């Protein structure tokens, strides 16, 4: 009797296992309801918007060639200066000593020159004194340049690290910046490299002046692409006639490259792969979907430009992606025939 019960129980278990397997297979093959849209091509605005910090057109540091005492500093932070203005006067003792040495050398030279012409000294002796005079003159010129320190540019004093009477050592005495014009260094995607030229117009907005737009133009395009970011640098000049723009301000730059016909998809179709920056979509193939990677470009509202991975006429899932995987069976609950920018 026990053996009969065991056989019956085993049969029941086998039937239950078979039924469970059939149910699981049916559930696996159950079609998932999705909404889809047909891929189109349309004109997409090619506008880039990037952020940057305002920089001076030129920045120079004013330093002494050696550790010397500062006789007088003629400017302070915020003072406007012109190219060639005397900014700092250093102690002149070395300069005065060099002048005395040159005067003595000139006397010796005149004496040897007279003897040389009379045949009293050799040409080698005369050439030596001529060389010494030349070196002394160059030394005086160098000391003169380092006694009166001049501004190399038109600009504004932005740093002063010493006072009159200090010994200048270890850091620059002054810093001067040219802030009319100013510049931005902006990063632009490599796809626009052929279209960015000297003179390309750029619109600049600043958070400190929320209702104003400043005009700028590209004056230098760097010749290489950063392999890590796939960007290149363009330098933008801003005239800054009223000196409203100052170095360090936060700026937003906008460049309009017109329109370009591109494949477009709704942002709802895009699935981001966890842990990466890779983007995917589910593409309808008959009654199943395939998982396809795409490269996206500009975003305009709720629409993405597609650079690679899709063609006009492809049908993509725009809702119901959560339970899907590559090859899933689907049932279309709603179809959007076109995408509107």
Secondary structure, 3 states (H helix, E strand, C coil): CHHHHHHHHHHHHHHHHHHHHHHHHHHHCCCEEEEEEECEEEEEEEEEEEEEECEEEEEEEECCCCCEEEEEECCCCCCEECCCCEEEEECCHHHHHHHHHHHHHHHHHHHHHHHHHHCCCCHHHHHHHHHHHHHHHHHHHHHHHCCEEECCCCEEEEEECCCCCCEECCCCCEEEEEEEEEEEEEEEEHHHHHHCCCCCEEEEEECCEEEEEEEEEEEEECCCCCCCCCEEEEEEEECCCCCCCCCCCEEEEEEEEEEEEEEEEEHHHCEECCCCCCEEEEEEECCEEEEEEEEEEEEECCEEEEEECCCCCCEEEEECCCCCCCCCEEEEEEEECCCCC
